[in-house]
């Protein structure tokens, strides 16, 4: 038997996901700033690792969005 989340439980899950997304977006903005600063300073070795880290943040955000859709889906 699959129990549905109550409205209060879903709201808690949504707030938690929102906090994680906010942290990941701030991390991506910091990563972009640091990468641009390093690139303009002449350090090109940092571009690929920063791109990979940014792609990982994107995948985490997409996974959280998918989970949110699964939680909110009516049954």
KOLNU-290185 format. One record per atom (N, C-alpha, C, O): residue number from 1; atom name; x, y, z. Coordinates in Angstrom, 3 decimals, always signed. Example, Ala and Ser with C-alpha at 12.3 -4.5 7.8 and 13.67 -1.06 7.14 Angstrom:
2
REC; k; a; u; v; w
REC; 1; N; +13.190; -5.690; +7.800
REC; 1; CA; +12.300; -4.500; +7.800
REC; 1; C; +13.200; -3.300; +7.800
REC; 1; O; +14.236; -3.319; +8.465
REC; 2; N; +12.850; -2.250; +7.080
REC; 2; CA; +13.670; -1.060; +7.140
REC; 2; C; +12.900; +0.030; +7.870
REC; 2; O; +13.409; +1.138; +8.039
//
This chain:
75
REC; k; a; u; v; w
REC; 1; N; +0.840; -1.162; +0.000
REC; 1; CA; +0.000; +0.000; +0.000
REC; 1; C; +0.899; +1.244; +0.000
REC; 1; O; +1.758; +1.406; +0.866
REC; 2; N; +0.684; +2.095; -0.969
REC; 2; CA; +1.474; +3.306; -1.104
REC; 2; C; +0.724; +4.471; -0.485
REC; 2; O; -0.388; +4.794; -0.903
REC; 3; N; +1.332; +5.100; +0.511
REC; 3; CA; +0.695; +6.243; +1.149
REC; 3; C; +1.142; +7.527; +0.484
REC; 3; O; +2.309; +7.688; +0.128
REC; 4; N; +0.201; +8.434; +0.323
REC; 4; CA; +0.505; +9.738; -0.242
REC; 4; C; +1.037; +10.654; +0.848
REC; 4; O; +0.725; +10.479; +2.026
REC; 5; N; +1.825; +11.612; +0.456
REC; 5; CA; +2.290; +12.624; +1.393
REC; 5; C; +1.128; +13.567; +1.719
REC; 5; O; +0.292; +13.855; +0.863
REC; 6; N; +1.088; +14.035; +2.947
REC; 6; CA; +0.113; +15.070; +3.276
REC; 6; C; +0.596; +16.391; +2.699
REC; 6; O; +1.735; +16.513; +2.249
REC; 7; N; -0.278; +17.360; +2.721
REC; 7; CA; +0.084; +18.663; +2.164
REC; 7; C; +1.271; +19.272; +2.916
REC; 7; O; +2.166; +19.852; +2.302
REC; 8; N; +1.275; +19.138; +4.234
REC; 8; CA; +2.364; +19.687; +5.045
REC; 8; C; +3.689; +18.980; +4.734
REC; 8; O; +4.738; +19.622; +4.677
REC; 9; N; +3.639; +17.665; +4.535
REC; 9; CA; +4.854; +16.918; +4.200
REC; 9; C; +5.374; +17.314; +2.821
REC; 9; O; +6.580; +17.466; +2.628
REC; 10; N; +4.467; +17.479; +1.871
REC; 10; CA; +4.898; +17.905; +0.527
REC; 10; C; +5.508; +19.290; +0.569
REC; 10; O; +6.492; +19.555; -0.121
REC; 11; N; +4.934; +20.184; +1.374
REC; 11; CA; +5.469; +21.533; +1.490
REC; 11; C; +6.882; +21.512; +2.079
REC; 11; O; +7.749; +22.276; +1.655
REC; 12; N; +7.102; +20.647; +3.043
REC; 12; CA; +8.441; +20.510; +3.626
REC; 12; C; +9.439; +20.007; +2.591
REC; 12; O; +10.569; +20.492; +2.527
REC; 13; N; +9.024; +19.034; +1.779
REC; 13; CA; +9.890; +18.511; +0.725
REC; 13; C; +10.201; +19.599; -0.297
REC; 13; O; +11.343; +19.733; -0.736
REC; 14; N; +9.195; +20.369; -0.673
REC; 14; CA; +9.401; +21.442; -1.654
REC; 14; C; +10.359; +22.502; -1.110
REC; 14; O; +11.227; +22.981; -1.840
REC; 15; N; +10.213; +22.870; +0.156
REC; 15; CA; +11.128; +23.848; +0.746
REC; 15; C; +12.558; +23.312; +0.801
REC; 15; O; +13.509; +24.052; +0.550
REC; 16; N; +12.707; +22.055; +1.121
REC; 16; CA; +14.043; +21.455; +1.136
REC; 16; C; +14.679; +21.459; -0.239
REC; 16; O; +15.854; +21.792; -0.386
REC; 17; N; +13.899; +21.087; -1.251
REC; 17; CA; +14.408; +21.082; -2.626
REC; 17; C; +14.746; +22.504; -3.060
REC; 17; O; +15.760; +22.727; -3.721
REC; 18; N; +13.909; +23.460; -2.694
REC; 18; CA; +14.173; +24.855; -3.047
REC; 18; C; +15.476; +25.351; -2.429
REC; 18; O; +16.235; +26.071; -3.078
REC; 19; N; +15.736; +24.977; -1.193
REC; 19; CA; +17.000; +25.372; -0.543
REC; 19; C; +18.197; +24.752; -1.257
REC; 19; O; +19.205; +25.426; -1.471
REC; 20; N; +18.101; +23.478; -1.627
REC; 20; CA; +19.199; +22.828; -2.348
REC; 20; C; +19.434; +23.468; -3.716
REC; 20; O; +20.578; +23.668; -4.122
REC; 21; N; +18.356; +23.785; -4.420
REC; 21; CA; +18.489; +24.430; -5.729
REC; 21; C; +19.137; +25.798; -5.575
REC; 21; O; +19.983; +26.179; -6.383
REC; 22; N; +18.746; +26.535; -4.548
REC; 22; CA; +19.340; +27.846; -4.312
REC; 22; C; +20.837; +27.737; -4.045
REC; 22; O; +21.623; +28.532; -4.561
REC; 23; N; +21.225; +26.770; -3.251
REC; 23; CA; +22.655; +26.560; -2.976
REC; 23; C; +23.404; +26.192; -4.252
REC; 23; O; +24.503; +26.694; -4.490
REC; 24; N; +22.823; +25.320; -5.071
REC; 24; CA; +23.486; +24.914; -6.313
REC; 24; C; +23.603; +26.066; -7.303
REC; 24; O; +24.616; +26.187; -7.992
REC; 25; N; +22.582; +26.913; -7.383
REC; 25; CA; +22.640; +28.057; -8.299
REC; 25; C; +23.694; +29.063; -7.836
REC; 25; O; +24.437; +29.603; -8.656
REC; 26; N; +23.761; +29.315; -6.539
REC; 26; CA; +24.793; +30.216; -6.024
REC; 26; C; +26.182; +29.632; -6.292
REC; 26; O; +27.108; +30.363; -6.641
REC; 27; N; +26.322; +28.312; -6.128
REC; 27; CA; +27.589; +27.652; -6.430
REC; 27; C; +27.959; +27.818; -7.900
REC; 27; O; +29.120; +28.063; -8.229
REC; 28; N; +26.971; +27.684; -8.782
REC; 28; CA; +27.256; +27.848; -10.211
REC; 28; C; +27.647; +29.285; -10.541
REC; 28; O; +28.538; +29.506; -11.362
REC; 29; N; +27.003; +30.254; -9.921
REC; 29; CA; +27.372; +31.652; -10.165
REC; 29; C; +28.780; +31.948; -9.668
REC; 29; O; +29.552; +32.641; -10.332
REC; 30; N; +29.109; +31.416; -8.488
REC; 30; CA; +30.471; +31.593; -7.976
REC; 30; C; +31.479; +30.911; -8.908
REC; 30; O; +32.544; +31.460; -9.190
REC; 31; N; +31.133; +29.721; -9.377
REC; 31; CA; +32.015; +28.982; -10.275
REC; 31; C; +32.234; +29.746; -11.581
REC; 31; O; +33.353; +29.796; -12.090
REC; 32; N; +31.182; +30.333; -12.116
REC; 32; CA; +31.310; +31.136; -13.338
REC; 32; C; +32.209; +32.345; -13.100
REC; 32; O; +33.067; +32.655; -13.926
REC; 33; N; +32.018; +33.018; -11.988
REC; 33; CA; +32.831; +34.192; -11.671
REC; 33; C; +34.305; +33.826; -11.503
REC; 33; O; +35.188; +34.493; -12.044
REC; 34; N; +34.557; +32.759; -10.747
REC; 34; CA; +35.948; +32.342; -10.522
REC; 34; C; +36.600; +31.871; -11.818
REC; 34; O; +37.779; +32.135; -12.056
REC; 35; N; +35.840; +31.183; -12.647
REC; 35; CA; +36.385; +30.696; -13.925
REC; 35; C; +36.703; +31.851; -14.864
REC; 35; O; +37.756; +31.866; -15.501
REC; 36; N; +35.794; +32.819; -14.950
REC; 36; CA; +36.050; +33.976; -15.811
REC; 36; C; +37.241; +34.786; -15.306
REC; 36; O; +38.034; +35.288; -16.103
REC; 37; N; +37.370; +34.915; -14.001
REC; 37; CA; +38.500; +35.638; -13.422
REC; 37; C; +39.817; +34.929; -13.758
REC; 37; O; +40.800; +35.568; -14.133
REC; 38; N; +39.821; +33.613; -13.619
REC; 38; CA; +41.037; +32.850; -13.928
REC; 38; C; +41.350; +32.899; -15.423
REC; 38; O; +42.509; +33.041; -15.811
REC; 39; N; +40.327; +32.783; -16.254
REC; 39; CA; +40.531; +32.798; -17.708
REC; 39; C; +41.064; +34.162; -18.158
REC; 39; O; +41.996; +34.236; -18.959
REC; 40; N; +40.479; +35.217; -17.649
REC; 40; CA; +40.956; +36.550; -18.031
REC; 40; C; +42.337; +36.843; -17.465
REC; 40; O; +43.051; +37.713; -17.964
REC; 41; N; +42.705; +36.114; -16.425
REC; 41; CA; +44.044; +36.252; -15.871
REC; 41; C; +45.078; +35.410; -16.608
REC; 41; O; +46.266; +35.468; -16.289
REC; 42; N; +44.637; +34.630; -17.587
REC; 42; CA; +45.562; +33.859; -18.400
REC; 42; C; +45.628; +32.380; -18.062
REC; 42; O; +46.412; +31.656; -18.675
REC; 43; N; +44.840; +31.906; -17.114
REC; 43; CA; +44.853; +30.503; -16.721
REC; 43; C; +43.732; +29.770; -17.449
REC; 43; O; +42.564; +29.867; -17.072
REC; 44; N; +44.100; +29.037; -18.495
REC; 44; CA; +43.096; +28.325; -19.288
REC; 44; C; +42.875; +26.897; -18.806
REC; 44; O; +41.972; +26.222; -19.299
REC; 45; N; +43.668; +26.423; -17.864
REC; 45; CA; +43.553; +25.045; -17.393
REC; 45; C; +42.316; +24.827; -16.526
REC; 45; O; +41.923; +23.688; -16.274
REC; 46; N; +41.713; +25.901; -16.079
REC; 46; CA; +40.585; +25.779; -15.160
REC; 46; C; +39.244; +25.649; -15.895
REC; 46; O; +38.226; +25.358; -15.266
REC; 47; N; +39.232; +25.860; -17.200
REC; 47; CA; +37.983; +25.894; -17.956
REC; 47; C; +37.283; +24.531; -17.969
REC; 47; O; +36.091; +24.455; -17.672
REC; 48; N; +37.983; +23.484; -18.299
REC; 48; CA; +37.366; +22.154; -18.393
REC; 48; C; +36.850; +21.650; -17.047
REC; 48; O; +35.705; +21.203; -16.983
REC; 49; N; +37.634; +21.696; -15.971
REC; 49; CA; +37.089; +21.242; -14.677
REC; 49; C; +35.883; +22.066; -14.213
REC; 49; O; +34.954; +21.526; -13.613
REC; 50; N; +35.900; +23.358; -14.489
REC; 50; CA; +34.762; +24.201; -14.115
REC; 50; C; +33.530; +23.847; -14.939
REC; 50; O; +32.414; +23.852; -14.419
REC; 51; N; +33.721; +23.545; -16.199
REC; 51; CA; +32.600; +23.123; -17.039
REC; 51; C; +32.005; +21.805; -16.576
REC; 51; O; +30.787; +21.626; -16.583
REC; 52; N; +32.866; +20.886; -16.175
REC; 52; CA; +32.384; +19.594; -15.663
REC; 52; C; +31.621; +19.796; -14.350
REC; 52; O; +30.563; +19.199; -14.150
REC; 53; N; +32.151; +20.628; -13.465
REC; 53; CA; +31.470; +20.891; -12.193
REC; 53; C; +30.124; +21.577; -12.420
REC; 53; O; +29.151; +21.282; -11.726
REC; 54; N; +30.068; +22.477; -13.373
REC; 54; CA; +28.817; +23.151; -13.687
REC; 54; C; +27.802; +22.168; -14.286
REC; 54; O; +26.608; +22.258; -13.998
REC; 55; N; +28.269; +21.241; -15.108
REC; 55; CA; +27.375; +20.226; -15.669
REC; 55; C; +26.834; +19.304; -14.575
REC; 55; O; +25.677; +18.889; -14.632
REC; 56; N; +27.659; +18.985; -13.587
REC; 56; CA; +27.202; +18.165; -12.461
REC; 56; C; +26.129; +18.913; -11.670
REC; 56; O; +25.133; +18.316; -11.258
REC; 57; N; +26.325; +20.209; -11.457
REC; 57; CA; +25.304; +21.011; -10.770
REC; 57; C; +24.001; +21.026; -11.567
REC; 57; O; +22.918; +20.937; -10.989
REC; 58; N; +24.103; +21.136; -12.874
REC; 58; CA; +22.916; +21.102; -13.726
REC; 58; C; +22.197; +19.769; -13.600
REC; 58; O; +20.971; +19.735; -13.485
REC; 59; N; +22.939; +18.676; -13.621
REC; 59; CA; +22.311; +17.356; -13.497
REC; 59; C; +21.648; +17.180; -12.133
REC; 59; O; +20.577; +16.581; -12.034
REC; 60; N; +22.279; +17.697; -11.090
REC; 60; CA; +21.659; +17.639; -9.765
REC; 60; C; +20.357; +18.439; -9.725
REC; 60; O; +19.367; +17.989; -9.149
REC; 61; N; +20.359; +19.610; -10.329
REC; 61; CA; +19.142; +20.423; -10.376
REC; 61; C; +18.043; +19.725; -11.176
REC; 61; O; +16.879; +19.753; -10.777
REC; 62; N; +18.396; +19.107; -12.288
REC; 62; CA; +17.398; +18.387; -13.077
REC; 62; C; +16.851; +17.183; -12.319
REC; 62; O; +15.661; +16.880; -12.406
REC; 63; N; +17.715; +16.497; -11.578
REC; 63; CA; +17.254; +15.376; -10.761
REC; 63; C; +16.302; +15.824; -9.666
REC; 63; O; +15.308; +15.152; -9.391
REC; 64; N; +16.599; +16.953; -9.042
REC; 64; CA; +15.696; +17.484; -8.020
REC; 64; C; +14.359; +17.903; -8.623
REC; 64; O; +13.312; +17.705; -8.007
REC; 65; N; +14.386; +18.478; -9.819
REC; 65; CA; +13.151; +18.854; -10.496
REC; 65; C; +12.317; +17.627; -10.833
REC; 65; O; +11.096; +17.635; -10.671
REC; 66; N; +12.968; +16.583; -11.297
REC; 66; CA; +12.255; +15.336; -11.615
REC; 66; C; +11.626; +14.741; -10.357
REC; 66; O; +10.484; +14.283; -10.387
REC; 67; N; +12.371; +14.750; -9.258
REC; 67; CA; +11.829; +14.243; -8.001
REC; 67; C; +10.628; +15.073; -7.548
REC; 67; O; +9.651; +14.529; -7.032
REC; 68; N; +10.703; +16.389; -7.743
REC; 68; CA; +9.596; +17.261; -7.370
REC; 68; C; +8.348; +16.927; -8.183
REC; 68; O; +7.243; +16.906; -7.642
REC; 69; N; +8.517; +16.668; -9.471
REC; 69; CA; +7.371; +16.272; -10.295
REC; 69; C; +6.788; +14.944; -9.824
REC; 69; O; +5.571; +14.764; -9.847
REC; 70; N; +7.637; +14.015; -9.397
REC; 70; CA; +7.138; +12.728; -8.911
REC; 70; C; +6.380; +12.888; -7.597
REC; 70; O; +5.391; +12.190; -7.370
REC; 71; N; +6.824; +13.789; -6.735
REC; 71; CA; +6.143; +14.005; -5.465
REC; 71; C; +4.790; +14.668; -5.689
REC; 71; O; +3.820; +14.330; -5.011
REC; 72; N; +4.711; +15.598; -6.621
REC; 72; CA; +3.493; +16.348; -6.857
REC; 72; C; +2.504; +15.650; -7.792
REC; 72; O; +1.383; +16.128; -7.968
REC; 73; N; +2.892; +14.558; -8.375
REC; 73; CA; +2.029; +13.874; -9.333
REC; 73; C; +0.820; +13.266; -8.614
REC; 73; O; +0.980; +12.547; -7.629
REC; 74; N; -0.382; +13.555; -9.106
REC; 74; CA; -1.574; +12.960; -8.488
REC; 74; C; -1.701; +11.492; -8.851
REC; 74; O; -1.311; +11.072; -9.941
REC; 75; N; -2.251; +10.718; -7.925
REC; 75; CA; -2.447; +9.290; -8.201
REC; 75; C; -3.869; +8.896; -7.956
REC; 75; O; -4.227; +7.732; -8.135
//
